[in-house]
Amino acid sequence: MRNLQPHILNPAQCRNEWNNFHSLLVSNPSLSERKDVLPFFKTRQDLSILICSYFPKIKTPDRFAHEYPIDGSFVADLIVGDSAMHHYLLVEFENGCMDSVFKKKGKKATPDWAPRFEGAYSQLIDWFWKLEDKRSTSDFVNTFGSRRATFQGLIVIGKDMNLSPQEKDRLKWRMDRTMIDSNAISSVSFNELCEDLDHWLKVYHSV
């Protein structure tokens, strides 16, 4: 397993990177995972680190890695964490489209879960499975600092979705009620991600 990179959040630089992110959202009606999202965050370390705030147990984020190879074909888009507390957030970026989470199918009144969302959820399950499989190895301890390291998952998917109240409730219920081997998984749209990052910069970093 590859070691995570050390990095301490620079709030002023993070605000500059947030401005770039806001411009990306405003100027693009949809986002491609491979062409837009991954290249964008790969060159913006501070904004990537700030995403750790979705895992409240993380106190001082100081480690990160983009496109981290957990094992073989299992590659996490982003890992951010706290090396002192041994808490880490695994982030799966998907595309940013109106139908990324729910997709209409035929004449059904209730839309189905979109393949992109189901694929992202399945990827996180595989990451957690493989990490648990490696927990007793020296590589795991060298990377995460402790055999007792804890993890949480985040799916960033969808843009300008305008979900109905029922769709919002379905998504919230699924995220709140399902755990993978005691690991929570949450999901936010790119619009929500932008709003949350802005809030954390204002409230906790005064920028």
N, C-alpha and C positions, 0 to 999 in steps of 0.2 A: 504494500500500500504506500502511496506517495505521501510525504509529509505535507501538512497544511502550511500555508504561508503566514508569517506574522504580519500584522498590520494594526495600527491604532487609528481609530476614527478621527479625521480632521473635519470638524463641523463646517468651517468656511468652504473647504473644498467640496464637501458633501452637498452644500447648498448650490454650488455651481453645477454639480452633476445632476442635482434634482431639476434645475432649470433646463438642462439638456433633455432630461426625461420628459418634462412637461411639453417641451417643444416637439419632441418625437410623437407624443400622443396627439397633439393638436394638428400636426401636419400630415398624419396618416390615418385614413379611415379604418384600416386594419393593420395588424402587425404579423409578420412572418416570424416564427420561432428562429429559424436558421439564418434568415437574411437580416432581420431587424433586432430581435430581442437578445439573442446570445452574444452577437458582436458588440452590442451596446454595453451590456453590463460587464463584459469581459475587460473593457478598458476603463471601468469606473469602480475602483476598489472601495471607495468610501460609501457610495450609495449601496453597493452590494453588502457591505458590513452592516449598514443600518437596518437591512431587512431582518436581522436577528431579533428585532423588537417583537416579532410575532411569537417568539418563544420567551415568555416572561421570566423563566428561570435564568436566562442569560443575563448576567450583570455587567460584565466588562468584555465585550467582544474583541478578540485580539487574534483570531485565526480565520482564514478563509481559503477557498480554492474554487476555481471555475472548472467545469467539465472534469470532475474528480472521478478517476477510475476506482470504483469500489472493488470490482473483480470482473475480469473478462469483459463481457458486453454490458455490464452494469455500470453506467456512468451517471453520476449526479451532476446536474447542470450547475449547482452552486451549493457549497457547504460553508456555513459561517458558525463560529462558536466561541466559547469562553474556555480557554485552556486551563484556568485555575479551578473552575467549577465543574468542568468536564460535561458541559451541555452543548449540544450541536443541533442546528437547524438544517435540514436537507430541503433544497428548493428545486422543484421541477417547473421550468418555464414551458408554456405551450403557446399556441398562437393567440392573437388578440382579434377575435371576430365576434359578430353578433350571435352566432349560433355555436359557439365553442363549448358551452355547457349543456344546453338543451337543443334538440333538433326535432323539427316537425316531421312526422312520418305519416304519409297518406292523409286519410281523413280523421285520424285520431284527434280528439279534442285536447288530450294531454300529451305534450311532447315527450320523446324519449331522451334518456341521457345520451349526450353526443359521444361518438367514438373517441374524439380527442380527450374528453374528460375521463372516460373509462380507461383509456390507455395510460393517461398520466397517473391515475389512482393505482393501476396495476404495477406501474413502474416503482412507485413508492413502496408497495408491498414487497416487491422483489429486493429493493435496497435494504429494507429492514430485515428481511430474511437472511440476506447475505452477510450483513453486519453482525447479526446474532450468531451466524455460523462461524464468524471469525473472532468472536469476542475473547476467546481463550488464547489467541495467538499473540506472539510478541509484536507482530506488525500492528495489530489493533491497539495495543497498549502504547507503542511508540507514536502512533498517529493521534490517538484520542486521550492519552494520558492516564487512563484507568480502565480496568475491565468493567467497571460500573458506570461508564459513560452513558448518558441518556440522550435520546434523540426525539425530534419532532419533525413532522413533514409539512411542507407548504406547497400548494399548487397555485401558480399564478397563470390565469387563463381568462380569455374573453375581454371584449372591449365594446363599450356602448351597447350593452346587451338589453337594457330596459326590461329586465325580468318582471313578470307579473308577481303579485303578492304570493300566489300559490307556488310559483317556481322558486322564489326566494325562500319560502318556508321549507320546501323539499330539500333545497341545497343546505340550508342551515341545519335541518334535522339530521341529514346524513352526516354532515361534518361533526356535529355535536355528539351523536350517538354511536359512532363507529370508531373503534380503536384497533390498531394493528399491534398485537403483542404488547399492549399497554402504551404504545406510541400514538399520540394524537396526530391527526392530519387535518389541516384547515385549507381553505381555498379563498382566494381573492381575485377580483378582476384587475386589469391593469389600471383602470380608473381608480379603483379603491386603493391599490398600491400607491399610486401617486398622491392621493389625499392623505393616506396614513403616514407616508414618509414626510410629507410637508408638516403634518401635525407634530410628529416626533421632533423634527428639527426646530420648530417654534417653541414647543413646550420644554423639551429637555436640553436643548443646545442653544436656545436663544438666537437663532439665525433664520 
